[in-house]
Amino acid sequence: MKKYILGVGFMIGCIVLVRMVWHGYFFEETNNAYVHGNVSIVPTRVPEIITDVLVLDNHKVRKGDLLAILGDSYIL
């Protein structure tokens, strides 16, 4: 019975450890962070209004991904 309890405790400990490592790898936490970045102006080839943005903040995009949908009419 002791081996069974130790085995279950070991498995629970391993699961908790894996979850902590997983969370620490993919999520950044801090109380005093500074963000540095660059703002880039992206000109369009056609004068249209963006009607729908298909990506969210901090999402990874790849070459060829559709980022936004342009409207049908141009408003002056």
Gaussian input, Z-matrix of N, CA and C with variables (Angstrom, degrees):
# hf/3-21g

backbone

0 1
 N
 C     1     B1
 C     2     B2     1     A1
 N     3     B3     2     A2     1     D1
 C     4     B4     3     A3     2     D2
 C     5     B5     4     A4     3     D3
 N     6     B6     5     A5     4     D4
 C     7     B7     6     A6     5     D5
 C     8     B8     7     A7     6     D6
 N     9     B9     8     A8     7     D7
 C    10    B10     9     A9     8     D8
 C    11    B11    10    A10     9     D9
 N    12    B12    11    A11    10    D10
 C    13    B13    12    A12    11    D11
 C    14    B14    13    A13    12    D12
 N    15    B15    14    A14    13    D13
 C    16    B16    15    A15    14    D14
 C    17    B17    16    A16    15    D15
 N    18    B18    17    A17    16    D16
 C    19    B19    18    A18    17    D17
 C    20    B20    19    A19    18    D18
 N    21    B21    20    A20    19    D19
 C    22    B22    21    A21    20    D20
 C    23    B23    22    A22    21    D21
 N    24    B24    23    A23    22    D22
 C    25    B25    24    A24    23    D23
 C    26    B26    25    A25    24    D24
 N    27    B27    26    A26    25    D25
 C    28    B28    27    A27    26    D26
 C    29    B29    28    A28    27    D27
 N    30    B30    29    A29    28    D28
 C    31    B31    30    A30    29    D29
 C    32    B32    31    A31    30    D30
 N    33    B33    32    A32    31    D31
 C    34    B34    33    A33    32    D32
 C    35    B35    34    A34    33    D33
 N    36    B36    35    A35    34    D34
 C    37    B37    36    A36    35    D35
 C    38    B38    37    A37    36    D36
 N    39    B39    38    A38    37    D37
 C    40    B40    39    A39    38    D38
 C    41    B41    40    A40    39    D39
 N    42    B42    41    A41    40    D40
 C    43    B43    42    A42    41    D41
 C    44    B44    43    A43    42    D42
 N    45    B45    44    A44    43    D43
 C    46    B46    45    A45    44    D44
 C    47    B47    46    A46    45    D45
 N    48    B48    47    A47    46    D46
 C    49    B49    48    A48    47    D47
 C    50    B50    49    A49    48    D48
 N    51    B51    50    A50    49    D49
 C    52    B52    51    A51    50    D50
 C    53    B53    52    A52    51    D51
 N    54    B54    53    A53    52    D52
 C    55    B55    54    A54    53    D53
 C    56    B56    55    A55    54    D54
 N    57    B57    56    A56    55    D55
 C    58    B58    57    A57    56    D56
 C    59    B59    58    A58    57    D57
 N    60    B60    59    A59    58    D58
 C    61    B61    60    A60    59    D59
 C    62    B62    61    A61    60    D60
 N    63    B63    62    A62    61    D61
 C    64    B64    63    A63    62    D62
 C    65    B65    64    A64    63    D63
 N    66    B66    65    A65    64    D64
 C    67    B67    66    A66    65    D65
 C    68    B68    67    A67    66    D66
 N    69    B69    68    A68    67    D67
 C    70    B70    69    A69    68    D68
 C    71    B71    70    A70    69    D69
 N    72    B72    71    A71    70    D70
 C    73    B73    72    A72    71    D71
 C    74    B74    73    A73    72    D72
 N    75    B75    74    A74    73    D73
 C    76    B76    75    A75    74    D74
 C    77    B77    76    A76    75    D75
 N    78    B78    77    A77    76    D76
 C    79    B79    78    A78    77    D77
 C    80    B80    79    A79    78    D78
 N    81    B81    80    A80    79    D79
 C    82    B82    81    A81    80    D80
 C    83    B83    82    A82    81    D81
 N    84    B84    83    A83    82    D82
 C    85    B85    84    A84    83    D83
 C    86    B86    85    A85    84    D84
 N    87    B87    86    A86    85    D85
 C    88    B88    87    A87    86    D86
 C    89    B89    88    A88    87    D87
 N    90    B90    89    A89    88    D88
 C    91    B91    90    A90    89    D89
 C    92    B92    91    A91    90    D90
 N    93    B93    92    A92    91    D91
 C    94    B94    93    A93    92    D92
 C    95    B95    94    A94    93    D93
 N    96    B96    95    A95    94    D94
 C    97    B97    96    A96    95    D95
 C    98    B98    97    A97    96    D96
 N    99    B99    98    A98    97    D97
 C   100   B100    99    A99    98    D98
 C   101   B101   100   A100    99    D99
 N   102   B102   101   A101   100   D100
 C   103   B103   102   A102   101   D101
 C   104   B104   103   A103   102   D102
 N   105   B105   104   A104   103   D103
 C   106   B106   105   A105   104   D104
 C   107   B107   106   A106   105   D105
 N   108   B108   107   A107   106   D106
 C   109   B109   108   A108   107   D107
 C   110   B110   109   A109   108   D108
 N   111   B111   110   A110   109   D109
 C   112   B112   111   A111   110   D110
 C   113   B113   112   A112   111   D111
 N   114   B114   113   A113   112   D112
 C   115   B115   114   A114   113   D113
 C   116   B116   115   A115   114   D114
 N   117   B117   116   A116   115   D115
 C   118   B118   117   A117   116   D116
 C   119   B119   118   A118   117   D117
 N   120   B120   119   A119   118   D118
 C   121   B121   120   A120   119   D119
 C   122   B122   121   A121   120   D120
 N   123   B123   122   A122   121   D121
 C   124   B124   123   A123   122   D122
 C   125   B125   124   A124   123   D123
 N   126   B126   125   A125   124   D124
 C   127   B127   126   A126   125   D125
 C   128   B128   127   A127   126   D126
 N   129   B129   128   A128   127   D127
 C   130   B130   129   A129   128   D128
 C   131   B131   130   A130   129   D129
 N   132   B132   131   A131   130   D130
 C   133   B133   132   A132   131   D131
 C   134   B134   133   A133   132   D132
 N   135   B135   134   A134   133   D133
 C   136   B136   135   A135   134   D134
 C   137   B137   136   A136   135   D135
 N   138   B138   137   A137   136   D136
 C   139   B139   138   A138   137   D137
 C   140   B140   139   A139   138   D138
 N   141   B141   140   A140   139   D139
 C   142   B142   141   A141   140   D140
 C   143   B143   142   A142   141   D141
 N   144   B144   143   A143   142   D142
 C   145   B145   144   A144   143   D143
 C   146   B146   145   A145   144   D144
 N   147   B147   146   A146   145   D145
 C   148   B148   147   A147   146   D146
 C   149   B149   148   A148   147   D147
 N   150   B150   149   A149   148   D148
 C   151   B151   150   A150   149   D149
 C   152   B152   151   A151   150   D150
 N   153   B153   152   A152   151   D151
 C   154   B154   153   A153   152   D152
 C   155   B155   154   A154   153   D153
 N   156   B156   155   A155   154   D154
 C   157   B157   156   A156   155   D155
 C   158   B158   157   A157   156   D156
 N   159   B159   158   A158   157   D157
 C   160   B160   159   A159   158   D158
 C   161   B161   160   A160   159   D159
 N   162   B162   161   A161   160   D160
 C   163   B163   162   A162   161   D161
 C   164   B164   163   A163   162   D162
 N   165   B165   164   A164   163   D163
 C   166   B166   165   A165   164   D164
 C   167   B167   166   A166   165   D165
 N   168   B168   167   A167   166   D166
 C   169   B169   168   A168   167   D167
 C   170   B170   169   A169   168   D168
 N   171   B171   170   A170   169   D169
 C   172   B172   171   A171   170   D170
 C   173   B173   172   A172   171   D171
 N   174   B174   173   A173   172   D172
 C   175   B175   174   A174   173   D173
 C   176   B176   175   A175   174   D174
 N   177   B177   176   A176   175   D175
 C   178   B178   177   A177   176   D176
 C   179   B179   178   A178   177   D177
 N   180   B180   179   A179   178   D178
 C   181   B181   180   A180   179   D179
 C   182   B182   181   A181   180   D180
 N   183   B183   182   A182   181   D181
 C   184   B184   183   A183   182   D182
 C   185   B185   184   A184   183   D183
 N   186   B186   185   A185   184   D184
 C   187   B187   186   A186   185   D185
 C   188   B188   187   A187   186   D186
 N   189   B189   188   A188   187   D187
 C   190   B190   189   A189   188   D188
 C   191   B191   190   A190   189   D189
 N   192   B192   191   A191   190   D190
 C   193   B193   192   A192   191   D191
 C   194   B194   193   A193   192   D192
 N   195   B195   194   A194   193   D193
 C   196   B196   195   A195   194   D194
 C   197   B197   196   A196   195   D195
 N   198   B198   197   A197   196   D196
 C   199   B199   198   A198   197   D197
 C   200   B200   199   A199   198   D198
 N   201   B201   200   A200   199   D199
 C   202   B202   201   A201   200   D200
 C   203   B203   202   A202   201   D201
 N   204   B204   203   A203   202   D202
 C   205   B205   204   A204   203   D203
 C   206   B206   205   A205   204   D204
 N   207   B207   206   A206   205   D205
 C   208   B208   207   A207   206   D206
 C   209   B209   208   A208   207   D207
 N   210   B210   209   A209   208   D208
 C   211   B211   210   A210   209   D209
 C   212   B212   211   A211   210   D210
 N   213   B213   212   A212   211   D211
 C   214   B214   213   A213   212   D212
 C   215   B215   214   A214   213   D213
 N   216   B216   215   A215   214   D214
 C   217   B217   216   A216   215   D215
 C   218   B218   217   A217   216   D216
 N   219   B219   218   A218   217   D217
 C   220   B220   219   A219   218   D218
 C   221   B221   220   A220   219   D219
 N   222   B222   221   A221   220   D220
 C   223   B223   222   A222   221   D221
 C   224   B224   223   A223   222   D222
 N   225   B225   224   A224   223   D223
 C   226   B226   225   A225   224   D224
 C   227   B227   226   A226   225   D225

   B1=1.4540
   B2=1.5260
   B3=1.3560
   B4=1.4630
   B5=1.5235
   B6=1.3469
   B7=1.4678
   B8=1.5290
   B9=1.3202
   B10=1.4590
   B11=1.5235
   B12=1.3088
   B13=1.4661
   B14=1.5207
   B15=1.3440
   B16=1.4657
   B17=1.5303
   B18=1.3252
   B19=1.4645
   B20=1.5183
   B21=1.3249
   B22=1.4672
   B23=1.5260
   B24=1.3266
   B25=1.4678
   B26=1.5157
   B27=1.3352
   B28=1.4650
   B29=1.5253
   B30=1.3328
   B31=1.4663
   B32=1.5296
   B33=1.3156
   B34=1.4655
   B35=1.5222
   B36=1.3271
   B37=1.4629
   B38=1.5178
   B39=1.3375
   B40=1.4686
   B41=1.5228
   B42=1.3210
   B43=1.4675
   B44=1.5245
   B45=1.3240
   B46=1.4661
   B47=1.5210
   B48=1.3293
   B49=1.4641
   B50=1.5242
   B51=1.3200
   B52=1.4708
   B53=1.5210
   B54=1.3218
   B55=1.4692
   B56=1.5209
   B57=1.3380
   B58=1.4627
   B59=1.5259
   B60=1.3258
   B61=1.4655
   B62=1.5223
   B63=1.3191
   B64=1.4709
   B65=1.5242
   B66=1.3116
   B67=1.4637
   B68=1.5257
   B69=1.3053
   B70=1.4593
   B71=1.5156
   B72=1.3279
   B73=1.4611
   B74=1.5234
   B75=1.3164
   B76=1.4613
   B77=1.5235
   B78=1.3296
   B79=1.4519
   B80=1.5161
   B81=1.3159
   B82=1.4654
   B83=1.5163
   B84=1.3184
   B85=1.4593
   B86=1.5176
   B87=1.3315
   B88=1.4548
   B89=1.5244
   B90=1.3082
   B91=1.4583
   B92=1.5260
   B93=1.3131
   B94=1.4635
   B95=1.5272
   B96=1.3108
   B97=1.4564
   B98=1.5192
   B99=1.3057
   B100=1.4532
   B101=1.5214
   B102=1.3103
   B103=1.4511
   B104=1.5125
   B105=1.3116
   B106=1.4583
   B107=1.5235
   B108=1.3042
   B109=1.4495
   B110=1.5101
   B111=1.2929
   B112=1.4537
   B113=1.5204
   B114=1.3175
   B115=1.4586
   B116=1.5173
   B117=1.3170
   B118=1.4593
   B119=1.5195
   B120=1.3137
   B121=1.4596
   B122=1.5250
   B123=1.3152
   B124=1.4591
   B125=1.5231
   B126=1.3329
   B127=1.4660
   B128=1.5300
   B129=1.3215
   B130=1.4580
   B131=1.5165
   B132=1.2909
   B133=1.4662
   B134=1.5228
   B135=1.3196
   B136=1.4630
   B137=1.5199
   B138=1.3330
   B139=1.4705
   B140=1.5296
   B141=1.2969
   B142=1.4628
   B143=1.5252
   B144=1.3096
   B145=1.4606
   B146=1.5303
   B147=1.3233
   B148=1.4626
   B149=1.5264
   B150=1.3339
   B151=1.4628
   B152=1.5237
   B153=1.3287
   B154=1.4608
   B155=1.5213
   B156=1.3226
   B157=1.4609
   B158=1.5187
   B159=1.3277
   B160=1.4581
   B161=1.5253
   B162=1.3216
   B163=1.4668
   B164=1.5222
   B165=1.3103
   B166=1.4562
   B167=1.5217
   B168=1.3150
   B169=1.4565
   B170=1.5232
   B171=1.3195
   B172=1.4638
   B173=1.5215
   B174=1.3230
   B175=1.4548
   B176=1.5175
   B177=1.3115
   B178=1.4596
   B179=1.5234
   B180=1.3154
   B181=1.4581
   B182=1.5166
   B183=1.3020
   B184=1.4606
   B185=1.5243
   B186=1.2881
   B187=1.4554
   B188=1.5298
   B189=1.3126
   B190=1.4516
   B191=1.5198
   B192=1.3429
   B193=1.4626
   B194=1.5260
   B195=1.3232
   B196=1.4579
   B197=1.5224
   B198=1.3332
   B199=1.4568
   B200=1.5208
   B201=1.3288
   B202=1.4614
   B203=1.5205
   B204=1.3286
   B205=1.4643
   B206=1.5170
   B207=1.3295
   B208=1.4609
   B209=1.5235
   B210=1.3441
   B211=1.4603
   B212=1.5141
   B213=1.3247
   B214=1.4623
   B215=1.5145
   B216=1.3176
   B217=1.4587
   B218=1.5150
   B219=1.2898
   B220=1.4568
   B221=1.5214
   B222=1.3317
   B223=1.4628
   B224=1.5177
   B225=1.3321
   B226=1.4681
   B227=1.4979
   A1=111.35
   A2=117.15
   A3=119.92
   A4=110.66
   A5=116.37
   A6=119.32
   A7=110.78
   A8=116.01
   A9=120.41
   A10=110.65
   A11=117.82
   A12=121.82
   A13=110.24
   A14=117.23
   A15=120.10
   A16=111.29
   A17=116.68
   A18=120.59
   A19=112.12
   A20=115.97
   A21=120.39
   A22=110.04
   A23=117.05
   A24=120.53
   A25=112.04
   A26=116.40
   A27=120.79
   A28=110.84
   A29=117.34
   A30=120.91
   A31=111.12
   A32=117.36
   A33=120.40
   A34=110.09
   A35=116.97
   A36=120.94
   A37=111.99
   A38=116.97
   A39=120.56
   A40=111.17
   A41=116.85
   A42=120.47
   A43=110.30
   A44=117.17
   A45=120.86
   A46=110.25
   A47=117.72
   A48=121.45
   A49=111.42
   A50=117.30
   A51=120.89
   A52=110.16
   A53=117.92
   A54=120.59
   A55=111.80
   A56=117.17
   A57=120.57
   A58=110.97
   A59=117.10
   A60=120.59
   A61=109.75
   A62=117.64
   A63=122.17
   A64=110.33
   A65=117.22
   A66=121.27
   A67=110.58
   A68=117.97
   A69=121.27
   A70=113.10
   A71=117.26
   A72=120.87
   A73=111.98
   A74=117.98
   A75=121.18
   A76=114.52
   A77=119.08
   A78=121.41
   A79=110.10
   A80=115.83
   A81=122.26
   A82=109.07
   A83=116.27
   A84=120.79
   A85=109.23
   A86=116.03
   A87=120.63
   A88=108.95
   A89=116.33
   A90=120.82
   A91=112.25
   A92=117.88
   A93=121.09
   A94=108.96
   A95=116.16
   A96=120.90
   A97=110.80
   A98=115.22
   A99=122.59
   A100=107.66
   A101=115.69
   A102=120.74
   A103=108.10
   A104=115.78
   A105=121.58
   A106=107.65
   A107=116.61
   A108=119.75
   A109=110.92
   A110=115.22
   A111=122.32
   A112=108.85
   A113=115.87
   A114=121.68
   A115=107.42
   A116=115.71
   A117=120.61
   A118=109.19
   A119=116.24
   A120=121.97
   A121=106.97
   A122=116.21
   A123=120.84
   A124=107.67
   A125=117.69
   A126=119.43
   A127=110.73
   A128=115.33
   A129=119.70
   A130=109.75
   A131=115.15
   A132=120.27
   A133=111.14
   A134=116.53
   A135=120.97
   A136=108.49
   A137=117.18
   A138=119.89
   A139=111.58
   A140=118.32
   A141=122.67
   A142=110.27
   A143=115.48
   A144=122.58
   A145=108.39
   A146=117.28
   A147=120.77
   A148=108.19
   A149=116.11
   A150=120.62
   A151=112.50
   A152=117.66
   A153=119.96
   A154=109.48
   A155=116.38
   A156=122.28
   A157=107.10
   A158=116.75
   A159=121.56
   A160=114.19
   A161=118.49
   A162=121.12
   A163=109.28
   A164=116.14
   A165=122.37
   A166=109.62
   A167=117.02
   A168=121.47
   A169=110.22
   A170=115.66
   A171=124.61
   A172=114.47
   A173=118.88
   A174=120.55
   A175=109.49
   A176=115.95
   A177=120.43
   A178=108.76
   A179=116.14
   A180=121.51
   A181=108.22
   A182=114.86
   A183=120.78
   A184=109.09
   A185=115.16
   A186=121.16
   A187=108.98
   A188=115.84
   A189=121.20
   A190=114.84
   A191=118.43
   A192=121.15
   A193=110.39
   A194=116.70
   A195=122.39
   A196=108.45
   A197=116.70
   A198=121.46
   A199=112.95
   A200=117.61
   A201=120.78
   A202=109.62
   A203=114.73
   A204=121.48
   A205=107.65
   A206=115.63
   A207=121.59
   A208=110.00
   A209=115.86
   A210=121.82
   A211=112.31
   A212=115.04
   A213=121.12
   A214=113.25
   A215=117.88
   A216=119.31
   A217=110.88
   A218=115.54
   A219=122.23
   A220=107.96
   A221=117.52
   A222=122.22
   A223=108.78
   A224=116.48
   A225=120.11
   A226=110.70
   D1=-36.21
   D2=179.53
   D3=-64.61
   D4=-38.97
   D5=179.44
   D6=-63.59
   D7=-38.13
   D8=178.90
   D9=-64.19
   D10=-45.90
   D11=-179.91
   D12=-64.96
   D13=-41.98
   D14=177.57
   D15=-64.46
   D16=-38.99
   D17=178.54
   D18=-64.11
   D19=-44.62
   D20=178.68
   D21=-65.05
   D22=-42.59
   D23=177.53
   D24=-62.21
   D25=-40.22
   D26=178.00
   D27=-63.87
   D28=-43.26
   D29=179.75
   D30=-64.83
   D31=-41.90
   D32=177.86
   D33=-63.94
   D34=-41.29
   D35=176.99
   D36=-61.57
   D37=-41.33
   D38=178.10
   D39=-64.38
   D40=-41.91
   D41=179.45
   D42=-63.45
   D43=-43.97
   D44=178.66
   D45=-62.95
   D46=-42.39
   D47=179.44
   D48=-62.92
   D49=-44.11
   D50=179.14
   D51=-63.37
   D52=-42.00
   D53=178.38
   D54=-62.85
   D55=-40.42
   D56=179.61
   D57=-65.98
   D58=-42.77
   D59=178.68
   D60=-65.80
   D61=-43.34
   D62=179.11
   D63=-59.56
   D64=-47.00
   D65=-179.80
   D66=-65.29
   D67=-41.62
   D68=179.99
   D69=-67.30
   D70=-28.02
   D71=-179.54
   D72=-77.99
   D73=-39.44
   D74=-172.59
   D75=-98.96
   D76=-16.01
   D77=-176.43
   D78=-123.27
   D79=130.88
   D80=179.47
   D81=-101.09
   D82=129.91
   D83=178.38
   D84=-128.31
   D85=135.53
   D86=177.00
   D87=-158.50
   D88=157.01
   D89=177.66
   D90=-98.63
   D91=-19.94
   D92=-177.47
   D93=-139.59
   D94=82.42
   D95=-176.02
   D96=-111.01
   D97=148.15
   D98=173.37
   D99=-120.41
   D100=137.22
   D101=179.90
   D102=-110.77
   D103=127.39
   D104=176.47
   D105=-115.49
   D106=137.76
   D107=-180.00
   D108=-163.34
   D109=177.55
   D110=179.43
   D111=-121.14
   D112=142.89
   D113=175.31
   D114=-100.82
   D115=127.55
   D116=-179.96
   D117=-116.25
   D118=131.45
   D119=174.37
   D120=-83.18
   D121=127.10
   D122=-179.80
   D123=-113.31
   D124=102.31
   D125=179.99
   D126=-76.80
   D127=152.38
   D128=177.30
   D129=-103.95
   D130=158.39
   D131=177.97
   D132=-87.55
   D133=-18.89
   D134=178.77
   D135=-125.35
   D136=141.57
   D137=-179.19
   D138=-82.41
   D139=80.77
   D140=179.90
   D141=-122.92
   D142=162.94
   D143=177.24
   D144=-96.44
   D145=137.82
   D146=176.96
   D147=-76.49
   D148=123.17
   D149=-179.18
   D150=-99.46
   D151=-24.55
   D152=-178.33
   D153=-150.86
   D154=132.21
   D155=175.48
   D156=-103.59
   D157=125.42
   D158=-171.92
   D159=-97.09
   D160=0.09
   D161=178.23
   D162=-123.22
   D163=156.07
   D164=178.16
   D165=-105.82
   D166=168.43
   D167=177.78
   D168=-59.06
   D169=139.11
   D170=175.18
   D171=66.24
   D172=15.39
   D173=175.16
   D174=-83.81
   D175=144.61
   D176=176.94
   D177=-79.22
   D178=137.21
   D179=176.20
   D180=-125.09
   D181=154.64
   D182=179.14
   D183=-120.34
   D184=165.50
   D185=178.49
   D186=-58.35
   D187=129.56
   D188=178.94
   D189=95.37
   D190=-9.31
   D191=178.73
   D192=-68.39
   D193=141.86
   D194=176.87
   D195=-81.22
   D196=121.29
   D197=-175.14
   D198=-98.59
   D199=-36.53
   D200=-175.90
   D201=-151.14
   D202=159.61
   D203=176.22
   D204=-114.12
   D205=131.14
   D206=179.71
   D207=-91.02
   D208=149.93
   D209=179.51
   D210=-73.49
   D211=173.09
   D212=-177.34
   D213=-85.81
   D214=-28.33
   D215=-173.58
   D216=-122.97
   D217=153.64
   D218=178.67
   D219=-101.68
   D220=126.05
   D221=-179.54
   D222=-106.91
   D223=126.53
   D224=178.69
   D225=-86.54

